[in-house]
């Protein structure tokens, strides 16, 4: 019998919740570096559609992606509530920083294992390999993302490569700020 390649939630954890359109998502707070107000994003030529550009986070060039586009939704419209969630991803054993645009960021909440169910096998609007589970709190449901799996290695390598090119091109302009 083939073993599923799946993350199992087996202990209480804290999750940062954010909204994309009308859906509430959550990611493990251990992967969140910080939440930023929307700032100037430098566009990157020939980048993938879901990559909005790069930002300077304390001297580091951080690629910013639009999770809406990645999930097949319309582009995120910038509002006063739009935030960039800077996350640490595991890219083939190496840590990488990535900013993800969210319509709004809400709370940090605790979820116990008994509040989390497996993602539905059929009828799901989202690709289930991206989902750790469905969190339940009161009458609300949260889609718990396995953010390390949202992007393929090839996509992250392309984003990383694009960011490195931008960093080389603008060099000290970005890192001196």
Secondary structure, 3 states (H helix, E strand, C coil): CCCCCCCCCCCCEEEEEEEECCEEEEEEHHHEEEEEECCCCECCCCCCCCEEEEEEECCEEEEEEEHHHHCCCCCCCCCCCCEEEEEEEEECCEEEEEEEEECEEEEEEEECHHHEECCCCCCCCCCHHHEEEEEEECCEEEEEECHHHHCCHHHHHHHHHHHHHHHHHHCHHHHCC
